[in-house]
Amino acid sequence: MRTNLLAVTLVCLTFSLGCKADQSPASSPTPTQPAATASPAPTSKSGSTLANLTDGRTLNFDLATGNWGSGDSFGQIYFINPNNHYMLNAVKDATFLDAGTTAPSEAPETGYSASPGGMEVFPGRTYLVKIPGNPTIYSRISVSMAQSNLVKFDFNTRLDGKKNF
């Protein structure tokens, strides 16, 4: 009885390893083991976020990951709240376009400008961000709330150089 149990166990093990009784486990994929493929890089990132900014505090935002952080090299944009006026600024080379109360489905190629002092943001308005690189990154920020210490916005970022949102 013990011998039969051992034989059944060996047969099950060799079957699950993809080999015959007199071979070692297969090192290459078999028809039952497809080769792993790399996931394609994401082409966009979107979400909704809320920032708590006390007067004078700065928060950086990474449009590619949707994360908040700090430091001179974190993210592409930052918000600052001087005297309860929310300002959108570029961390590096980002340029901005105030799209008004519409949320365009595609970013234009031109019309962006640098805002050295920042661009004041208002609820109900949409701002487009163009970040040079290879590829150029386009992002749409729609502010839904900017009051007291809070600013809330939805964002949609194209990481693949395309301009449609």
C-alpha positions as CSV (number, residue, x, y, z in Angstrom):
1,M,0.0,0.0,0.0
2,R,2.8,2.4,0.9
3,T,4.6,1.6,-2.4
4,N,1.5,2.5,-4.4
5,L,1.1,5.8,-2.6
6,L,4.7,6.7,-3.4
7,A,4.3,5.8,-7.0
8,V,1.1,7.9,-7.3
9,T,2.9,10.8,-5.7
10,L,5.8,10.6,-8.1
11,V,3.5,10.4,-11.1
12,C,1.6,13.5,-9.9
13,L,4.8,15.4,-9.3
14,T,6.3,14.5,-12.7
15,F,3.1,15.4,-14.5
16,S,2.8,18.8,-12.8
17,L,6.5,19.6,-13.5
18,G,6.0,18.9,-17.2
19,C,8.5,16.1,-17.5
20,K,8.6,12.3,-18.1
21,A,9.7,10.0,-15.3
22,D,13.3,9.8,-16.6
23,Q,13.8,13.6,-17.3
24,S,14.3,16.7,-15.2
25,P,11.7,19.4,-15.2
26,A,11.3,21.3,-18.5
27,S,13.1,24.7,-18.5
28,S,11.3,26.1,-21.5
29,P,7.6,26.9,-21.7
30,T,5.3,24.0,-22.8
31,P,1.9,24.4,-24.4
32,T,0.4,24.3,-20.9
33,Q,2.9,27.0,-19.7
34,P,2.7,30.1,-21.9
35,A,5.7,32.4,-21.9
36,A,5.4,35.5,-19.8
37,T,5.1,38.7,-21.7
38,A,5.9,42.2,-20.5
39,S,3.0,44.5,-19.8
40,P,2.9,47.5,-22.1
41,A,3.7,50.8,-20.5
42,P,0.5,52.8,-19.5
43,T,-0.6,55.4,-21.9
44,S,-2.6,57.5,-19.6
45,K,-3.3,58.2,-15.9
46,S,-6.5,59.8,-14.5
47,G,-8.1,60.3,-11.1
48,S,-9.5,62.7,-8.6
49,T,-7.6,64.2,-5.7
50,L,-7.9,66.5,-2.8
51,A,-5.1,68.6,-1.3
52,N,-5.1,70.2,2.1
53,L,-3.1,73.4,1.9
54,T,-2.6,75.8,4.7
55,D,-1.5,79.3,4.0
56,G,1.9,79.3,2.4
57,R,2.3,75.5,2.2
58,T,3.4,73.9,-1.1
59,L,2.4,70.5,-2.4
60,N,3.9,68.9,-5.5
61,F,1.8,66.6,-7.7
62,D,3.0,63.9,-10.2
63,L,0.6,63.9,-13.1
64,A,2.1,60.6,-14.3
65,T,1.4,58.6,-11.1
66,G,-1.3,60.6,-9.3
67,N,0.9,61.0,-6.2
68,W,1.5,63.9,-3.9
69,G,5.1,64.7,-2.7
70,S,7.6,67.4,-2.1
71,G,11.0,68.5,-3.3
72,D,12.5,70.3,-6.2
73,S,12.4,67.4,-8.5
74,F,9.1,65.6,-7.5
75,G,6.3,65.8,-10.0
76,Q,5.5,68.3,-12.7
77,I,3.3,70.8,-11.0
78,Y,2.7,72.2,-7.6
79,F,0.0,74.1,-5.7
80,I,0.6,76.8,-3.3
81,N,-1.9,78.7,-1.2
82,P,-0.7,82.3,-0.5
83,N,-3.4,84.2,1.3
84,N,-6.0,81.6,0.4
85,H,-5.5,82.0,-3.4
86,Y,-4.6,78.7,-5.0
87,M,-1.8,78.9,-7.5
88,L,-0.8,76.3,-10.0
89,N,2.9,76.3,-10.8
90,A,5.4,74.3,-12.8
91,V,8.1,72.2,-11.1
92,K,10.3,72.2,-14.2
93,D,9.4,73.0,-17.8
94,A,5.6,72.6,-17.8
95,T,3.5,75.3,-19.5
96,F,-0.1,76.0,-18.9
97,L,-3.3,76.9,-20.8
98,D,-6.5,78.2,-19.1
99,A,-9.2,76.3,-21.0
100,G,-12.0,78.2,-19.2
101,T,-15.2,76.4,-18.1
102,T,-14.9,73.8,-20.9
103,A,-13.1,70.5,-20.5
104,P,-11.6,70.0,-24.0
105,S,-11.4,66.4,-25.3
106,E,-8.1,67.2,-27.0
107,A,-5.1,69.4,-26.1
108,P,-4.1,72.0,-28.6
109,E,-0.5,72.0,-29.8
110,T,0.0,75.8,-29.1
111,G,-1.3,78.5,-26.8
112,Y,0.5,77.4,-23.6
113,S,2.6,79.8,-21.6
114,A,5.0,79.6,-18.7
115,S,3.6,81.1,-15.5
116,P,6.6,82.1,-13.4
117,G,4.4,83.4,-10.6
118,G,1.9,80.7,-11.0
119,M,-1.6,80.6,-12.4
120,E,-4.5,81.2,-10.0
121,V,-7.0,78.4,-10.1
122,F,-10.8,78.7,-9.7
123,P,-13.6,76.1,-9.2
124,G,-15.3,75.1,-12.4
125,R,-12.3,75.9,-14.6
126,T,-10.1,73.6,-16.6
127,Y,-6.3,74.0,-17.0
128,L,-4.2,72.2,-19.6
129,V,-0.5,71.3,-18.9
130,K,2.1,70.6,-21.5
131,I,5.3,68.9,-20.3
132,P,8.1,68.7,-22.9
133,G,9.9,65.4,-23.3
134,N,10.1,62.4,-25.5
135,P,7.2,62.0,-25.7
136,T,5.5,65.3,-24.7
137,I,3.0,64.7,-21.9
138,Y,-0.4,66.5,-22.0
139,S,-2.6,66.7,-19.0
140,R,-6.1,68.2,-18.2
141,I,-6.9,69.4,-14.7
142,S,-10.5,70.3,-13.9
143,V,-10.8,72.1,-10.5
144,S,-14.0,71.3,-8.7
145,M,-13.3,73.0,-5.4
146,A,-10.8,75.6,-4.1
147,Q,-11.8,77.0,-0.8
148,S,-10.4,77.5,2.6
149,N,-7.5,75.0,2.9
150,L,-8.7,72.6,0.2
151,V,-8.3,72.2,-3.5
152,K,-10.0,69.3,-5.3
153,F,-9.4,68.4,-9.0
154,D,-9.8,65.7,-11.5
155,F,-6.9,65.0,-13.8
156,N,-6.3,63.1,-17.0
157,T,-2.8,62.7,-18.3
158,R,-1.6,61.3,-21.6
159,L,1.8,59.7,-21.2
160,D,2.2,58.6,-24.8
161,G,2.4,62.0,-26.5
162,K,-1.2,61.9,-27.8
163,K,-3.4,64.9,-27.2
164,N,-6.8,63.3,-26.7
165,F,-8.2,62.8,-23.2
